[in-house]
């Protein structure tokens, strides 16, 4: 009696400590999650490696200017498409000159003059149909935070407010001046990007959690259990946000909006997946245990190994991104790994504590389908506990029927499945990932993009952010001549230190340590793929004259970022495959099974990307993707696909040790098919939620991963892998050998194959492998 009381006391204390600890994490992590936007860096130049030529050009170029600038451009044109009148130009100039004296919102009395370099300049277009107001923000202070917003974001927002209030000019309303106005340029794009990412903490999470809640209600058919699982995911996200915020705030890693969005989705999806597996096994154990704590202990013992292996595999896969040349890709590795670790900890500590908080009444979480202990009804052979039939073909339910079908037609099933996946993979070469124009990044109409289009109609498109060439003074004229002859080049002029808006080339060139800077204006906007192509040509021409010349600027930075992304794809993909193959070999104790499963995963990814290419190119008519899209898609699909492989194959191996490989495949698929599919649907829906952020990169990634996960769980994991393993038989486990199954199943206790079917017997918990059911 005393020992029982001590056990109850220890159990109650453990539950209380876990809940208190997670409540503290939620309190601090919730605040950190809300402040992640303050430690974001969305400047692509900051992600480039120091060895990139554009980075070295930027370093050399700093000697030519006192302070780098971040231009904010306001382009205005008469609403009736007539010439700009002197009155309109005078009103615009007066407005622009008043901007530096405006108070910074919540800036404690500071004015914009403290953050602007020089006076604003208003330049009329050569065709007389538009005006351009140029504001030069201090580039070194552009990321400073005021009232939890960056200076760049605040300034652009205040410019738009001032245009509407003081000049009566917006993109849609000309007001008294008769002018429409747009804020664009580098600062405008950064501000609109920040606004787009602003939906991560609100809309994205609400959509993801809401969709997952609906799925869980359908899966569990309970009004209480889904909220327990969702609560686990929310607290896991708080823990991940707390850790990531501290690391980003202390410059240990670089966080951008894309990484934050992926973190949110990954944590929600992984937390719910792990919860589904644990709850499914816990529900089964409740049919054989008198006390919920006993059932939970057995469930944890059975699930901790596959869940830990799954989490470790995904973490190892994403950490391979540390090999990336781009800081944005490199930082996503630890960010995602932190998210997976947080999900793992929440699923194995917070979720059990929540499910046991009511003590003996904890079964009520499953109401109205409360699992109850079932007494043995059949005698067992050789005096063992009564057991359900060890014949795997007796597995009831839809997944049992599918398992028997695969067993009867194993070779035709895997041959047809491989052929169908190969057809999808055949379209892989049509996937376009050559780079995205900045104007195409947004899926909705934004001020910066609209303003860029008007700007390109009336002003030299590449004048604001020219390609820069740092070259020796002696070879400057020859380099300029070579570059000037290139297609897509508007003008080439030496940098003279003239104020913004002054005619190019006026005055003497600035010379620094025997070098000069040439500014190359392109006919295409500097943020377009056409300008990137020109930057490549400029680099080739300049190096042919002066091998030590450095070519930089916005277009060159994009060129280097794309080259780095292509390099990452070539380097990281084989490393990820090698790491996952090694983990599978260790987990399954088999070389053959690991290579077989890895090949199935790669084929699944290729089919998903090929079919996505058809969808993007011919159905949705989307622009080319960023080169990082296929890399991210590969890392997440292969790593997450291995998740489901582990859940299936650990159970198949467990059953194979008792009833043989072919029979083990049937039982493994029958008992895990439902929970794996449910987990796959949850993860697909959470990744699909990325589509609510109106950015091309995240929308394309959402489609690829969501479709790929569904393809993996419904086709590869349900048909291809079981059919292949069944056809190959015991050779699957080469070089290890499985023990022969015990006769009559005397030492091979079985478990219920469907949590909706009454258990036929009191069963011993399995040593490893998650338990699942058609309806967990």
N, C-alpha and C positions, 0 to 999 in steps of 0.2 A: 504493500500500500504506500509506504514511504517513498519507494523508488518511483512509483507511478506519479505521485505528487511532484517529486523532483523533476521528472521528465516533463510534466505539464508546465511546471514553472520555467524550466529552461526553454521550452518551446515558446511559451508566451513572451518571455523576455527577448528571444531572438526575433520574433515577429515585431515586437514593439521597437526594438533597436533599428530594424530594417526600415520600418515606416517612418520613424523620427528622422533617420539619416536621409531618406529620400525626400521628406518634406523640406528639410534644410536645403537639399540640392535644388528642389523646385523653387524655393524662395529666391536663392541667389542666381540660379541658372535661368529662371524666367526673366530677370532683369538683364542678364548678360545677353540672352537671346534677342531681346528687344533692341540692344545696342550694337549688334553685329554690323549693321549698316554703317556705323561710325568708323569701323576699322577696315572697311573695304578699300581696295585699290583697283580701279577699273581702267587705268591708263596702260594701254598695251605696251608702251615703251618701257615701262617699269618691269615687264615680264621677260625682256630679252636678256640673253646671257651677256656678260661683259666682253666676251670675245667677238660678238656680232659686229660687223663693220659699221652698221648704223649707230650702235652704242659708242664705238670708238670715235665715230664722226661727231656725235653729240658732245662727247668729252672735249674733243679738239675744238669744236665750235663755240664752246663756252668762253674761250679766250677772246672771241670777237665781240662779245656782248657783255655788259655788266651783269645783267640778270636775264634769264630765259623768260619768255612770255607765253601766255596762253591766250590766243585771240578769241574775243567774243564779237561776232559780227551781227550787225542789224542791217538787213537789206529791206529797202522800202521802194514801192512803186505806186504810181497813181492807179486808183481802182478802175479808171476808165481807159487805161492803156495809152494815155496821151503823154506828151513830154512833161518832165518835171518842171514846175513853174518856179520862178525865183522866190516866191512867197513860201512854197513848200520846202525849198532847200534852206531858206532862212529859218523857218520854224524847226526843221530837223536839226540844224546846227545849234540853235539856241537850246533845244532839248538836250542834245548830246553834251554840251558844255555844262549843263546843270547836273548831270548824272554824278560826277565825282563828289559833289557836295551833298548828295543824298546820304541820309543816315543808314548805316548797316542795320537791318532788322535784328533786334535783340543784341546789338553790338556794343552796348554800354556807351553810347554817344560817339562811337567811331564812325567815320564817313568812308565812302568808297575810294576817296583819294589816297587813303593809306594802302590800298591793295592794287591800285592802277599805276602803270608806268607811263609817264608822259600824259599829254592831253589827248582826248578823243579826236579823231579825224573823220570828217565827212567828205566822201569822194563821190562825184557824179559819174555815171557810166558814160562811155564814149558815145553811145547811141542816144543819150539824153533821156532814157526811159526809166532810170532807176537811180537810187542813192545807196551808198554803202557807208555805214557808220562803224568805225573800227575802235574797239576798246581793248587795250592790252593789259590783261591781268598779270600780276607778278607770279611767274610760274613756280617759284620756290614757296609761295604762300597759298597756292591754289587749293591745297588739300587741308588747310587749317580748318578746325571745327569751331563754329559759332552756333550756339543754340542747337547743338546736335546735328548740324548740317555743315557740309563743306562750303568754303568760300565760293567755289565755282558754282555750286548749285544755288546758293543764296543769291549770288550776283545775277545769274541768268533769270531766276524767278523775279527778282526786283526789277530787272530791265523790262521784262514783259509787263509787270504791273505798272511801271512808269510810262511805258508806251501807251497803254490803255488809258491811264488816268490823266497824263499831262499832254499827250499828243493826240489821243483819241484814235490810235492806229493799232489794229491787230490784224491777224491773218484773214479774218472774215469781215471785219468792220472797219471802214475807212474813216469814220468820224468826220469832224469839221475840216480836217486838213485834206481829205480826199486821198489819203495814203493808206495802203495796206502794208503791214510790217511783219517781219519774221526774225527771230533770233536764232542764228545758226553758227557755223564755225566750230572749231574744236571744243570750246566751252559749251556751246549749245548742245552738241552731241553728248558730251559727258553728262550734262544735267538731265537730258532726256533718258539717257541710259540709267542713271540713278533712279529716276522716276519709275521706269519700267521695273527695275529690280525691287522697288519699294513694295510691290505686291507679294514678295516672298513671305514676309512674316504674317501677312493678313490673308489675302485671297488664296494664295497657294496652299497654306496649311489648312484653311477652312475647307477648301475643295477636297484636298487629299483625305483629311480626317473624316469628312462627311461621307465620302464615297466608301471608305473603309468601314465606317460604322454600318452602312446599309448592307455591305457584304457580310459582315460579322453577324448581323441580325438574321440574315438568311441562312447562314451556316449553323449558328448555334440555336436559333429559334428560341432565344431567351432575351428578356428585356434587361437583364442585369450584366451578364457575362461580357457582352460587347463593350460596355463602358469600362469594365475592369481592364480589358485588353487595350483600349484606346488610352486610358489613363497611364498605363505602362509605357506606351509609345511617347506620350507627352512628356513624362518625366525623363525618359531616355534622351529626348531632344533637349531638355533643360540641362542635363549633364554635359551633353556634347557641346551645346552653346557656351556653357561656362568655361570649358577647357579651351575651346577654339578662340573665344574672345580674349582670354588671358594671353594665349600664344600670339595672336595677331596684334594685340595692343602692345606687346613687348617685342615686336618685330622678329619673332621666332619663325613665323610663317607668313605668307602673303595670302590674304583672303580677298576674292573678288565675288561679284554678284552671282556668277555661274556656280562657283564652288558652294556658296551659301545655299542656293536653291537645291543643288544636288544633295548636300548634307541633309537638309530637311526631309527630302523625299526618301533618301536612303535609310535614315533612322526610323522613319515611320514604317516603311516597308519591311525592314529587317526585324524590327521589334515585334510587329504583328506576326510575321512568319514564324519567329521563334516561339511566340506565345501560342500560335496555333498548334505547333508540334507538342509543346509541353501540356497544354490543356487537353489535347486529344488523348495523350497517354494517361494523364491524371484522371480523365473521365473513365477510361478503361479500368484503371486500378480501383476506382471507387466501387466498381462492381464486385471486387474481390476483397476489399478491406473494410473493417468495421469503422475505423476512424479516418477522417480526411487526412490527418497528419501522416498516417501510415501510407495512404495512397500517394500523397505528395512525395514522401521520401522515396518510394519505389519509382515514381515517375521521374524524379530528378536523377536518380541513379541510372535509369535507362536512357534519359535524353541528354545528359550533360556531355557525354562523349561526342555524339554526332553534331550537337549544336555548337560545341566548342570547336570541333574540326571544321564545321561550316564557317563559323565566324573567323577562325584563323585563316582559312583558305581565301575568303574574300579580302580580309585585311592584307594578307601577303600579296594578293593580286593587285590591289590598288596601290600598295606601297612601292610596287615596281615603277610607278609614275615618278618616283624620286630620281630616276635615271633621265628624266626629261631635261632638255635644254631650256625649256620655257618655265619661268617661275610660276606661272599660272597653273600649268600642268603638274609641276613638281609639288606645289603646295596642296593640290587636291588629294594627293596620296595620303599624307597624314591626316588631313581633314576628314576624308572618308573613313580611314582606319579608326579615328577617334569615334566617329559615328557608329561604326560596327561594334566597337568595344563597349560603348554606352548601351547599345541595344542588347548586347549579350548580358551585361551586368543587370540591366533592368528586368530582362526576361527570367533570369535565374535567381534574383533576390527579391525585387519588388513584387513581381507577379505572384510568386508563392506566398509572400506575406499577406498580400491582399486576399488571396483565395483561402487563407487559413484564419483570417482575422475574426471570423464568427465561431471558431472552435468547431464543435460537433455539428453546428448548424450551417457549416460552410457549404454543404451540398446545395443549399438554397440558391446559390448563384446560378445553378443550372435550371432553375424553375422555368417552365412547368415540366420539363423533361428531366427530372431528377434521377440520376443513376443510383441504384440501390444494390447492396450485396446480394448475390444469388447463391443459394446453396448448391452443393454438388448433386447431380441427378443421375450420374452414370458411374458404375464402378470402373476404376482404373486398372490397367494391367500391372501385374507384378507389385501390387500394393502401393503404387504411387498415388498422388492426388488424382482425382478424377479429371479428365481432360477432354476437350473437344476432339473431334476426329483429327488425326494427324495427316489424313489424306488431303493435300492442298486443293484437289479438285472439288472438295466439298465447300469451298469458300462461297458464301452467299452474297447477294447484292450485285449491283451493276459492275463494280470493279472486279468481283469474282468472275462474272461472266466474261468480261474483257480479258482477264488473265487467262481463262481457259481457252478463249479464242486465239490469243497470241500463242499459247502452248501448242495448239493443234496445227496452226499455220505459221510457225515461226519463220521459216525461210522466205515464203512469199511476202510476209508482212515486212521484214526488214529490207528485202530487195525493192519492193514497191516504194517504201518510205524513203530509202536512199535515192531512188530515181526522182521522186517528187522534190526532195530537198535539193538535189543536183540541178533540177530545172530552175529553181529559184536562185541558186548560187550562180548559175550561168549569166545572170544579169548583173553580177557584182562589178564587172569592169565598166558598166555604164553609170556607176555612182560617181557623181561630180563633186569633188572636194578640192577644187583648185583655189578657193578663196572667195570671200563674200565682200561686195561693195558695202561700205558703211551705211549707205542709204538703204540697203536691202536687209540690214540687221533687224530693223523694226518691222513687225507684222501689221502695225496700225499706223495711221497717219500721225506724224509728230512734226512739231514746228521746225526742228533742225533740218529734217529731210526736205520739207516743203521749201524752206528758205534756201537750202543748197541748190535746189532746182532753179529757183528764180535767180540766184546769184550766178549760176553757170550760164544763164541766158544773156546776161548783160555785162559780166566782168570776166577777165581771164580766170578760168576755173582754178588753176593751180597756183595763183599768185599769193594766196594767203599762207600756205604752207609749202613753199617751193622745195624741190630736191636740192640739197646742198652738196657741193663738191669742195672738199678741202684739198688743195694741191699746192705744189711748190710754185713760188712766184715766177720763176723762169719758164715754167711750162704752162702757165695759166692761159695764155692766148691760144696755144695749140690745143689744150684741153677744151677750151670754150668753142673753138672752131669745130672740133670733132663732135661735141655734144649737140651743137646748134643744128647740125645736118640730120639729126635723128628725127624719125617720124614721131609725132606727139609732143615735140618740144616747141613751145611758143617763143620764149626768149631765154637768153643766157646773159647774166650781168654780174659783175663783181660786186661784193658787198662793200658799201661805202659808209655804213653807219647812219644813213639817212633815216629820218623819222618815218613811222608807218604811214603809208599813203603817199609818200613822195615818189616821184618818178624813179624807176630803177636805174642804177648806174650813174646817178648824179653825184659828182664829187670824186675824190681820189679813193682808190681801193684801200681798205684796211689791211695792213700787213702785220702778221704775228709770227715771229720766229721764222721768217722767210717763207711763210705760206699765206695764201689768200683764200677767200671763200667765194665760190661762184654760186649764185642762186639761179636755179633752173626752173622756169615756169612752164608747166605742162598745159596742154589744151584740155585735158580731162581733169576733173576734180582730184585733189591729192588723196582723197579717201576712197578712190575707186580702183577696181582691179586694172583698168586701163592705165592708170598712173603707176601702178605697181609694175606693170610690164615695161613702161618707159624707164622706171628706175633701174630695172635689170639691164636695159640697153645702155643707159647712161653709165652704169658701173663698168660694163664691158668696154665702152669707148674710152672712158677716163683711164682705166687701168692699162689700156693699150698704149697710151701716151705717157702716163706717170704711174708705174706699178705701185707706188706708195700713196696714191690718192685715196681719200676716204669719201664714200658717197653715203649721205644720210638724209634726214628729213622724214616726214610722216610716211610717204610712199615706200621709202627704203626700209623703214622699220617694219612695215607690213610685209615686205618682201622677205626680210630676215625671219620674221615670226612664222611665215608659211614654210620657209625652208627648215626651220627648227622643228615645226610640227611634223613635216615629212620624215625628218631624221628620227624623231621620237617613234613614229609608227614602225620604222624599220628595226629599231633597237628594242623597244619595249615589248612588242608582240612576241618575239621568240623567248624573251626572258619570262614573261607571264606564263607562256605555255610550259616552259621548263620547270618553273616553280610549282605550278599546279600539278604537273605530271609527277613530280617528286612527292608532293603531299599525298596524292592519290595512291602512289605505290606504297608509301608508309602506312597509310590508313587501311588499305585493302590487302596489304601484304602480297601484292601481285603486280608484275610488270605488264602482263598482257591486258588485264582489266583496266589499268590506268591508261595505257595507250589507246585501247578501244574506246573508252569513255571520252578521252580528250579529242579523238578524231570525230566522235559524234557531236561534241560541243562545237568544234570548229566548223563542221558542216552546217550545223544549226545557225551559227553566227553568219556564215556566208550566205545562206538562204535568206535570213532576215534582212541583211544589208542589200542583197540583190532585189528582193521584193520591195523594200523601201525605196530603192532607186527608181523602180518603175512607178511607184506611187508619187514620189517627189517630181519626177521628170514629166510624166504624162497625165497624171490625175490632178495633182495640186499645183503643178507648174511653178515650183519653187526655184529660187536662184541656187547657184552652186553653194555647197556647204563649206564651212570652215574646215581646214585639214584636221583639226582636233576632233571633229565629230566622229569619224570612223574609229579613231583611237579610243575615245571615251566609250563608244558603243561596244568595242571589242572587250575592253577591260571589264565593263559591267556585265555584259552578257555572258562572257566566258566564266568570270568569277562567280556570278550569281547562278549560272547554269550548273556549275559544279556543286553549289549548295544542294540542289535537288538531286544531283547524282549521289551525293553523300547520303542524303536521307533515304534514297531508294536502296543503294548498294550495301550500306551497312546492314540493313534489314535482310536483304537477299543473302548476304554472306552468313548472317546469323541463322537464317532458315536452312541454308545449304549445308551447314555443319550438322544439321539434325536430320534432314530429309533428302539431301542430295541437291545438286545445283539446279537441275531442271524443275524439280518440284519446289525448290526454294524460290525460284524466280516467280512462279505462279503465286505462292503465298505472299512473297514480298510485295509484288504489284498489287495484290488484292487488299492488303492491309494498309498500304501507304498511299495508294493512288488518290484517295479522296483528300487527305490532308495536304499532299504535295500540290494537287491541283488548286485547292483553296488558297494555299500560300502563294502559288503562282499568280492567281487572279488578283489577289491583294497587292502583290508587288507590281503587277502590270498597271493596275488602276492608279497606284500612287505615282508611278513614273509618268503615266499619262497626264496626271495633274500638272506636270511641268508646262503643258500646253497652254495653261491660263496666263503664263507670263508672255507678253507679246513680243518675244524675241526669237528670231529664226533658229539660232543655235539650240536653244532649249526645246523648241517645238520639234525640230528634227531628231534630237536625242530622245525626246519623249516617245515619238513614234517608233524609232528603232528598238529601244529597250522594251517598251510595252509589248510590241508585236513579237519581238524575239523571245521574251519570257513566256508568253502564251504559246508560241510555237514549241518552245523547249519543254514545257510541262505537259502539253496535250499531245504532242506528236513524238518528240525525241524520248522523253522520259516514260511515256505510256506505251509506245509501240516499238520504236527503233531499238532502244537499249535492252528492254526485256526480250525481244525477239532474237537479237544477236547473242545475248548471254545464253538463252535457252538453246539456240542452235549449236553454239560452240561447246556448251556443257562444262565439264570439270576443267577443260583446258583454259577456261577463262581465268583461273586462279594461278596460272603458271607464273613463277617456278614453284610456288608452294603447292602442297597437296592437301585436299580436304579429307578429314576423317570420314570413314564409312558411317552412314547413319545407323543408329542403334536399332536393333530389331524390334518390331512391334511398337516402336515409338515410346518404349517404356520410360526413356529418359529425355523425351523430347516434348515437354509440355507445350501446349498450344495456347494461343490467346484468341479472344473473339475477333473476328475479322470485320465486324461492323458494330459501331457503338450504338446503333439503333436496334440491334438484335439482342435479345436476352442472352447473357453468357450461358454456355452449356455447362460450365464447370468452374470451380475455383482453380485459378491458375497461378503458377509461379511467374514473377516478373522476368522479362528477358534481360539478359546481361547488358546488351547494347541495342541501339537502333530505336528510332522513334516509332511509336505506334500511330496508326492512322485509321480512319474510317471513311466510308463514303460520305457520311455527314458527321464530322468530328464534334 
